[in-house]
Amino acid sequence: MSHVIKNPPRPSASDESAAAHAWLDGDAIAAIQALLDNCWHLRIQSTLAGAATGKGFARLSGPACEHGD
């Protein structure tokens, strides 16, 4: 038996931005800063995970970020 994990439906961008804005009592600058801080943290975590993963055995390639900075 195969178990498939499905991603939950993503809320609309306007719902997400409204939630982020409301989360910091309507302070748009604080909401943007908090989101940028989260992005920075996730980039560091991704880099650490990539370093811990190392190179692939068959292809000799490591994980790569495909975001396109």
C-alpha positions as CSV (number, residue, x, y, z in Angstrom):
1,M,0.0,0.0,0.0
2,S,1.3,3.4,-1.0
3,H,0.9,6.4,1.3
4,V,0.9,9.7,-0.4
5,I,1.3,12.8,1.6
6,K,-0.4,15.7,-0.1
7,N,0.4,19.3,0.6
8,P,-2.4,21.4,2.1
9,P,-4.0,24.0,-0.2
10,R,-2.0,27.2,-0.1
11,P,-3.9,30.3,1.0
12,S,-4.1,33.2,-1.3
13,A,-1.3,35.7,-1.3
14,S,-3.6,38.4,0.0
15,D,-4.7,36.2,2.9
16,E,-1.1,35.5,3.8
17,S,0.1,39.1,3.6
18,A,-2.9,40.2,5.6
19,A,-2.1,37.6,8.3
20,A,1.5,38.7,8.4
21,H,0.5,42.4,8.7
22,A,-2.1,41.7,11.5
23,W,0.4,39.5,13.3
24,L,2.5,42.6,14.1
25,D,-0.4,44.9,14.9
26,G,-0.5,46.5,11.5
27,D,3.1,47.6,11.4
28,A,4.0,46.9,7.8
29,I,7.8,47.6,8.2
30,A,7.9,45.1,11.2
31,A,6.0,42.5,9.1
32,I,8.5,42.9,6.2
33,Q,11.5,42.7,8.5
34,A,10.1,39.6,10.3
35,L,9.6,37.9,6.9
36,L,13.1,38.9,5.7
37,D,14.5,37.6,9.0
38,N,12.7,34.2,8.4
39,C,14.1,34.1,4.9
40,W,17.6,34.7,6.2
41,H,17.2,32.0,8.8
42,L,15.9,29.5,6.3
43,R,18.8,30.2,3.9
44,I,21.3,29.5,6.7
45,Q,19.5,26.3,7.6
46,S,19.4,25.2,4.0
47,T,23.2,25.9,3.7
48,L,23.9,23.9,6.8
49,A,21.7,21.0,5.6
50,G,23.5,21.0,2.3
51,A,26.9,20.9,4.0
52,A,25.7,18.0,6.2
53,T,24.3,16.1,3.3
54,G,27.6,16.1,1.4
55,K,28.1,14.8,-2.1
56,G,26.0,12.2,-3.9
57,F,27.6,8.8,-4.3
58,A,26.8,8.2,-7.9
59,R,26.7,11.7,-9.4
60,L,29.2,13.4,-7.1
61,S,27.0,16.4,-6.8
62,G,25.6,18.1,-3.7
63,P,22.2,19.7,-3.2
64,A,21.7,23.0,-4.8
65,C,19.3,26.0,-4.3
66,E,17.3,26.5,-7.4
67,H,15.6,29.7,-6.3
68,G,17.6,31.9,-8.7
69,D,18.9,34.8,-6.5
